[in-house]
Amino acid sequence: MMTDESNKPEGCIWKQSFAFYFVETNLIALFCEHESEKKNMSKKARLKAELLAEQQEKKIQKNRLRKATIGTIVGVLVLSFTAGVLAQLNMLPSTTVSFFSPAPVPLPSPTPTPPALSKEYIYAGSRMLAVEDAGATQQSATDLAIFRKSNGQWWVMNGVSSNVTSATWGTDGDKVAPADYDGDGKTDFCIYRPSNQTWYILNSSDSSVTYVNYGAETDLPVPADYDGDGKADVAVFRESSSSTWYVYQSSNSQTAQYSFGTTSDKAVPADYDGDGRADVAIWRDSTATFWIQQSTNSQTISVAFGSSGDVPVVGDYDGDGRFDVATFRTSDTTWRILNSSTNTQTTTQYGISTDQLVQGDYDADGKTDIAVYRDGSAPDGQSYWYILKSTTNTTRTEAFGMHGDYPVPAPYRR
């Protein structure tokens, strides 16, 4: 039986509409609540993801810091271990060394010849000891130094700081032969022992000892840098009617031999031609003449200068990189210098007739200074150095040494 909806009372229609409204309203509310929960869940998920990312970044930074810390600790441990090993090896040089005379050892292996050096000349008295590269180190002041034959002691006063150091190296009867044999720019203590024809060299670079059996008992040691490799060569001058030079070249461990000079000639090797190599040269008193065999072209030149009885005092007095021939005359205590830069002569009266002549570059200006050493009175009087500085033309006076000491000025740099 069908029901006629139009016959329903109005209240039923309202109730039905209200029911639909109520259901629709609840559905909308539920939908809004669901959407809100979804938004809240998305926000929580995002916050959780951000928190996890932040925690991960902190973890990465922590790992990096830990690795950096470990690297630093390892570096410190390595440095400490290295320093400890070096200390155990005792690699620092000693300022005082006891002398001993073991049997000669084999000569060191030859080293290749480096490029030509120039313009810093290292010498003791009239002997050029080595030539340094002028760009490698600053000009070196000649140090005051003496050798005490009675006990084999060397005493050195630093030319810059005036600090005094000493070393025991040699004994009475030895001939001193200081020079820069290892090429480190410092003069090495060295003696030549005629009794066994052995050179004993205390290398300043590492305090090692080099022994070289070279020469004869009556030979005169004349070390200098003859091959221009920056190291002094062991060399001897054998005086005879036909005097001979024997040079053991440090660059190739070969001997170079020169017949140059005669009886009574005085050896005065130095770099007269400015090529960075010491030239074989002699002073012949009988004719008051310097004879020089130039290393640049092997040509021999002679320079008549001074008078018989003069003492040769060669040096680079004008600072042009070439040694000048020069003499000291005891009769009038005058220094006579033939300047290679101008070929003119200068004369300076300085010292007394009994002074020992110790010219050198004491003020480190690249020019040889006139200087004398005055031995103290016997038995143990104080000795004095008088140095005419080329920079100021004033005299520097130093009390250094005792009676009987032998002056050995050179740039030891101790």
SEGUTI-173622 format. One record per residue: x, y, z negated of N, C-alpha, C in turn; residue in one letter. Coordinates in steps of 0.02 Angstrom, whole numbers, plus 50000, padded with zeros to 5 digits. Layout:
XYZXYZXYZA ...
***
This chain:
500424994150000500005000050000500445006150000M 500325010350046500725016250053500465021550008M 500955025449984500765030849938500815037349975T 500345041349966500345047949998500705052849954D 501295055049980501715059449939501375066049927E 500945067749969500615074249961500115074249903S 499935068149885499465067649829499795067749761N 500495067649760500835067849696500735074649665K 500705074549601500635080949569501265085149576P 501195091749569501775096349579502335094949529E 502155092749471502675091349421503145085849443G 502875081049478503315075649502503805078149553C 503575082449597504035085349648504595089349614I 504445093149564504965097149529505485092749494W 505155087349462505595082649427506075079249475K 505805077549533506245074149582506785078949607Q 506575085049621507075090049644507605091349590S 507355091649528507825092849473508325087049466F 508055080949478508495075049472509025075349525A 508815077149586509325077849639509825083249623F 509595088649596510045094249578510535092049524Y 510255088349475510675086149420511225081449444F 511025076849488511515072049515512035075649555V 511825080349598512295084049641512785088149599E 512495091249548512915095349504513455091149470T 513255085349445513735080849411514265078349460N 514055077049521514535074749571515055080149586L 514815086249592515275091849605515765092649546I 515495092149486515915092849426516445087349425A 516205081249441516695075649441517225076749494L 517005079349552517495080549607518005085849586F 517765091149554518225096649532518705094049479C 518425089749434518855086949382519395082549412E 519195078749463519675074349497520225078449532H 519995083749566520485087849601520965091149552E 520705093249495521125096449443521645091449418S 521395085149406521875080049382522415078749433E 522215078849498522715077749551523245083249551K 522995089449543523475095049541523935094549481K 523635092649424524055091949364524575086449372N 524365080949404524835075449415525385077549463M 525215081349516525725083649563526225088249529S 525975092649486526415097249450526885093449403K 526625088349369527035084349323527565080549361K 527355077949420527845074149460528405078749484A 528195084949505528705089649529529195091549473R 528895092949413529325094749356529785089049337L 529505082849340529915076949324530485076149374K 530325077349439530845076749491531385082049482A 531155088149465531645093549454532085091949394E 531785089249341532175087449281532685082049297L 532475077049337532935071749356533515074449399L 533345079149445533875082149487534375086049446A 534095089749397534545093649353534995089149312E 534705083649287535105078949248535645075749292Q 535475074249355535965071249401536535076149415Q 536375082549426536885087649439537365088349379E 537055088449319537475088849258537945082849253K 537685077049272538085070949269538675071349318K 538535074149379539055074849429539595079749404I 539385085549376539855090549350540275087649294Q 539955083549252540315080449196540855075649222K 540675071749274541165067149304541755070949334N 541595076549369542135080549399542595083349345R 542315085849291542715088549236543155083249205L 542855077149197543245071649168543835069749212R 543715069549280544255067849326544805073249325K 544605079649324545095085049322545515084649258A 545185083249202545545082649138546045076949140T 545805071249168546255065449173546855067149217I 546755070749274547305072649319547805077149284G 547545081849244547995086349207548415082549157T 548085078049121548445074049070548985069849103I 548815066749160549305062549196549905066849218V 549755073049245550295077449268550765079349211G 550465080949152550875082749094551305076949072V 551005070849073551385064949052551965063649100L 551845064549166552375063449216552945068349205V 552765074849195553285079949184553675078549120L 553305076549067553645075049004554115069149012S 553875063949048554295058049058554925059949098F 554835064049151555405066149192555905070049151T 555655074849112556105078749069556485074349021A 556125069348993556455064848946557015060848979G 556865058449041557375054649077557985058949091V 557875065149114558435069649128558835071049065L 558475071949009558835073148946559255067248926A 558965061048936559335055048919559955054248962Q 559885056449026560455055849072560985061049057L 560815066149017561305071348998561605074549060N 561175077249104561405079849168561655087049164M 561575090349107561825097249101562585097249095L 562925102049130563655102249126563895104349058P 564465101949040564775103748976565265109448987S 565295114048939565765119648946566465117748923T 566535112648885567195110448862567285103048879T 567835101548913567955094748936568655092548914V 568695086648888569345084048869569715081448930S 570355082348932570755080348989570955072948984F 570925069549039571165062649042571445061349111F 571835056249118572185054949181572095047749204S 571515046049228571405039249254571735038549323P 571715032449348572005031349415571575034849467A 571885036649524571505040049577570935035649601P 570395038949621569805035449647569745036949721V 569355033049759569285034449831569015041449844P 569215044249900568995050949917568265050949936L 567905056449924567195056649942567095056350018P 566495054050038566335053650109566315060650139S 566515061250203566495067850234565775070350244P 565695076850244565045079950255565055083750320T 564485084250355564465087950419564615095350408P 564915098350459565085105450455564465109750466T 564295114050418563705118350426563875124250472P 563375128450489563515134250531564035138850499P 564365142850541564895147250516564625151850462A 565025152850410564855157150354565195163850362L 564985168650322565295175150330565235179450268S 565745183150257565775189450224565755189850148K 565745184350111565895185050041566515180950027E 567065184350009567705181150002567855179949928Y 568035173849912568185171949843568925170349840I 569275173649795569995172749792570255173749721Y 570855171249709571195172249645571875175149662A 572005181149638572625184349656572645185349731G 573165182849763573245183649836572935177949875S 572675172749842572435166949878571675167249888R 571465166449950570745165949963570535158749948M 570035158049907569825151449885569255148549926L 568795152749947568225150449986567865156450016A 567425154950063567015160150095566295158050089V 565865162450064565155160950055564735164650106E 564145161850118563655165250160563405171350122D 563505177250152563325183450117562585183850102A 562175180450141561455180650130561215175850076G 561655171350054561445166250006561475168649934A 561975172449918562055174649849562315181849849T 562225185049793562475191849788563235191749778Q 563555197549789564275198049782564485196049711Q 565035192449704565245189849640565815194049612S 565765195649548566315199149515566865194149497A 567485196249505568045192149483568055192049407T 568105186049378568135185349305568855185549281D 568955188249222569615187849190569705180749165L 570285177849176570395170949154571135169749143A 571285165349096571985163349083572025155749075I 572605153049090572755145949077573305145749024F 573185142148970573665141648915574035134948922R 574635135248946575015129148961575155124848900K 575205127848842575385124048782574865118848764S 574225120148779573705115348761573225113848818N 573365116348878572945114948936572275118248934G 572205123648898571555126948892571485132548944Q 570875132948970570665138549013570185142948973W 570305149448976569855154248944569605159048997W 568945159949000568635164049052568185169349020V 568285175649040567835181049020567405182949081M 566755181849075566305183249131566345190549151N 566415191849217566505198549241565895203049235G 565305200049224564695203949218564475204549145V 564425198849111564165198849042564695199348989S 565335198249007565905198148960565875192348912S 565425187448923565415181448882566055177448895N 566315174248842566935170448847566795163048839V 567045159048886566985151748882567675148648890T 567735142348870568385138948875568285131748895S 568805128848923568805121748941569515119248936A 569605113048916570265109948913570345105548975T 570825107449017570905103949081571625104749105W 572045099749090572745100049110573215099749051G 573855100449066574355100149015574975103849039T 575455104648996576065108249014576425104449070D 576645108049121576965105049178576515104549239G 575855105149228575395105249285575405112049319D 575225112049383575155118349421574415119749430K 574205125849412573495127449418573315128749491V 572725126549510572485127349579571735128349581A 571485133549546570755134649545570485136649613P 569905134149631569575135749694568875132849694A 568475134749742567785132149747567785125949792D 567945120149763568005113949802567325110749819Y 566805112149779566165108949792565665113549826D 565875119649841565465124149881564845126849847G 564845127349780564255129949745564325137349728D 564855140549753564955147649739565295149149674G 565505143949638565865144849575566565141749581K 567055145149554567735142549555567795136649507T 568085131149530568165125149489568845125049456D 568875122649394569515121549361569875115849397F 570505116949413570885111849449571635112649433C 571955106949426572685106849418572995101849467I 573605103349487573995098649528574575096149485Y 574615089549478575135086549435575705083949479R 576265087449480576825085449523577095078349509P 577055076349446577345069849427577015063949463S 576375064549479576035059149515575685061649578N 575825067849597575565070849659574795070349663Q 574465071649607573745070949604573415077449585T 572865078849621572435084549606571865082149561W 571735085749508571185084249462570695090149465Y 570115089049493569625094349505569005093149461I 568835098049420568225097749379567685101749416L 567235098149449566725101549490566215105249447N 566125111549462565665115649422564935113949436S 564795110949494564095109649513563775104249470S 564165099149449563865093749410564335090849356D 564895094349344565385092149293565715085449309S 565655083149371566005077149391566745078749404S 567145073549409567865074449419568065071249486V 568445074949525568705072449588569465071949583T 569735066149603570465065049602570695064249674Y 571215067849692571485067449760572235066749755V 572495061149779573215060149781573465063049846N 573815068949841573985072549903574575077149890Y 575105076249929575685080549924576295076949897G 576815080949885577445078449857577605082449794A 578085079949756578225082849690578425090249694E 578775092149746579015099049751578555103549792T 577995101049815577535105049856577215110449813D 577025115849847576655121249815575925120649835L 575465120249787574755119849804574505126549833P 574165126249890573905132249922573175131049944V 572725129649897572025128349916571695134549945P 571295133549996570905138950026570405135750074A 569935139650099569435136950145569685137650217D 570105132950239570415133350305569935131450362Y 569435127350348568985125150401568305128750401D 568225133450355567625137650356566975134350340G 566985128950299566365125450282566085127650215D 566385132750185566145135150121566445131550061G 566915126950073567245123250020568005124050027K 568335124949971569065125349972569355118549990A 569875118550030570225112450050570845111350007D 570965105149987571595103449955572145104450007V 572675108049988573205109650037573855110950000A 574415109350033575085110650004575525113950056V 576005117750030576515121050071577185117850053F 577495114650102578125111050090578695115350119R 579055118550074579585123150095580215119450117E 580465121450175581085118550201581315123150257S 581845121050293582085125150349581545125650403S 581095120650404580515120950448579905119250405S 579665124250369579145123050319578505120450353S 578155116150315577555112950342576965113750294T 576385115050323575765115450286575365109050298W 575095106150245574665100250251573985102050220Y 573465101650260572795103650238572325097650244V 572035095650187571545090250187570855093550195Y 570585093450255569975097150271569355093850240Q 568985097850203568385095250169567825093650218S 567845096750277567305095750325567325088950359S 567925085950366567965079550401568455074550370N 568735076350312569205071950276569815070250317S 569995074650363570595073750404571135078750383Q 571765076950394572325081450378572515085550439T 572535092150429572805096750480573505098650459A 573975098550505574675099850490574925105750532Q 575285110350499575545116250533576285117150514Y 576705117850563577405119650551577445127250555S 577525130350497577485137650496577865140250435F 578415143650448578815146450394579495143150389G 579895145850344580565143150333580755143950259T 581355142150242581585142450172581505149450144T 581255149950083581175156250045580565160250067S 580195158050117579575161450133579055160350078D 578615165150069578085164650019577415163750055K 577055158450037576405157050068575885162150045A 575525165150092574995169950076574375168750120V 574075162850116573495161350159572905165850140P 572545168250191571945172350181571605173250248A 571015175950248570645177050311570795184050338D 571335184550377571545191050403571155193050465Y 570855188350501570495190050563569735190050554D 569495188750494568785189450479568325184350511G 568565178250523568145173150554567865168250503D 567985169450439567725165050387568165159050372G 568775158950401569245153550387569915156450365R 570215153350316570875155650293571395154450347A 571825159350358572365158750407573005156650371D 573395152250402574055150550378574485156850385V 574835158750331575225164950334575775164850282A 576325168550296576885168950249577145176150246I 577465177650191577825184050182578565182350182W 578945185250230579665184050235580025190050206R 580295189050147580605194650111581225197350146D 581595192950177582235195050208582125200350262S 581555200050295581415204950348580815209350331T 580535208550271579945212350251579395211850303A 579215205750320578735204650374578215199450354T 577595200850371577065195950364576995192250431F 576965185550428576835181450487576175177850477W 575715178650525575035176050519574855172050581I 574625165850570574355161750625573595162350622Q 573305166050668572595167350667572185161150684Q 571685159750643571275153850655570785154850713S 570655160950732570185162250787570465159850854T 571115160850865571405159150930572075155550926N 572295153850865572935150350853573535154550874S 573435160950884573985165350901574345167750838Q 575005168550843575405170950787575555178350795T 575425182150742575595189250743576065190650685I 576455195850692576905198050639576775205350623S 576825207050559576705213850536577285215850491V 577725220150515578275222750475577995227950427A 578065226550362577745231050314578115230450247F 578255236150217578595236150153579345235550159G 579645233350105580375232550102580565226050069S 581175223850082581415217850049581405218849973S 581165213949938581095214449866580385215949844G 579955218049891579255219149875578905212549861D 578345213049825577935207149810577295207649850V 577105202449889576485202749928575875202549882P 575395207049896574775207449856574175208349904V 574085203649949573565204250001572875204149969V 572395207450003571705207649980571295211850027G 570635211550020570195215550062570045222150026D 570525226750028570475232949990569975237850020Y 569865237450086569395242050118568705239050130D 568605232850110567945229750112567665228550181G 568095227350231567855226250299567795218850317D 567905214450269567855207250283568485204150308G 569025208050312569675205450333570205207250280R 570635202450266571155203850216571675208750245F 571895213150201572405218150220573085215850195D 573605216750235574285215550210574445221150160V 574785219350107574935224250054575515221650012A 575895226349982576455224549940576475228949878T 576805226249826576935230049765577695230649758F 577925236649748578645237849741578815239149668R 579205234649640579355235149568579765241349551T 580185243449598580625249149583580245255649572S 579685256549605579295262649595578565261049574D 578425254849558577765252449537577205255149582T 577325254649647576845257249695576545251649737T 575885252049745575515247449788575465250749857W 575665247149908575615249549977575145244950016R 574635247950045574105244050077574015246450149I 574015241650196573865243250266573145241250278L 572705246150280571985244950288571825242350358N 571525236450362571375233550427570825237250464S 570405240850428569845244350460570075250550499S 570615253650475570845259950506571575259650530T 571925254150511572635253450526573045259150496N 572815261550439573185266850404573415264250336T 573945267350309574235265150246574015269550189Q 573855266450133573725270150071574225267750018T 574415272249974574885270549920574585272649853T 574685268449803574435269749736574945267449685T 575155271949642575635269949589575225267449529Q 575365261249510574955258249457575325252349426Y 575395252449359575715246949323576445248449307G 576775243349280577485243749266577835237749299I 578485237949302578865233049342578785225949318S 578635225049253578585218149226577875215449226T 577405219349249576715216949251576625211249301D 576145206849287575945201849335575355204749376Q 575355203449440574885206649486574265202249495L 573675204949479573065200949476572485204449512V 572615206849573572095210249611571485205749622Q 570905208849624570275205149634569685209949635G 569105207449652568515211749656568145211549589D 568405215249540568135215049472567485218849465Y 567345223649508566715227349503566195225149555D 566345219849591565865216649636565585221349689A 566015225649717565785230149770566025227949839D 566345222049843566585219549907567275221949924G 567595225549878568275228049890568745225549836K 569345223849856569855221549808570075227549765T 570105226349700570345231549654571075230249636D 571465235449632572145235049606572105233349532I 572495228449510572465226349440573125223049420A 573295223849355573905220749328573735217349261V 574135212249245574095208649181574755209749145Y 574705212449084575305214049045575375209148987R 575875204848992575965199548942576135202448874D 575845199448822575965201848754576665200048731G 576885203448679577555202248652577595195448619S 578185192448621578295185948588578225186848513A 578025181848474577845175248500577115174448522P 576665178548493575955177648510575585184348514D 575915189148544575615195748549575025195948597G 574605200948588574005201748630574195204048700Q 573885200948750573995202948820573425207348843S 573565211548893573065216448917572995216148993Y 572385217649015572225218349085572075225649099W 572355228349153572215235149175571955234849247Y 571335237049256570995236349321570795243249346I 571025244949406570825251249437570215249849481L 569625251749456569005250149490568915254349553K 568775250949608568695254549672568045258549674S 567575256849632566925260349633566985267349603T 567405268049551567445274449514568155277349512T 568645273449535569355275549531569565276849459N 569265273149412569455273649342569725266849319T 570085266949263570395260749238569965257349185T 569885250849195569565246649145570115242849108R 570105243049042570615239749001570295234248960T 570585228348962570325222648924570895219148888E 570795217848823571265213748785571035206448791A 571415202548829571205195648842571815191448859F 571965186648815572555182448825573085183748773G 573565179148770574125179748723574785178848760M 575315180148725575975179348755576065172248782H 576305171748844576425165248874575855162648916G 575255165748910574695163548951574805165349025D 574485161449069574565162649140573895165149168Y 573865171149198573235173749223572985170049285P 572345168249286572045164849344571365167949359V 571335174349378570685177549391570335174549452P 569685174049447569265171449502568545171749480A 568065171249526567345171249507567115164349483P 567265162849420567075156249392566315156049378Y 566015161749364565295162249351565065157849293R 565445157749241565275153649182564855157749133R 
***
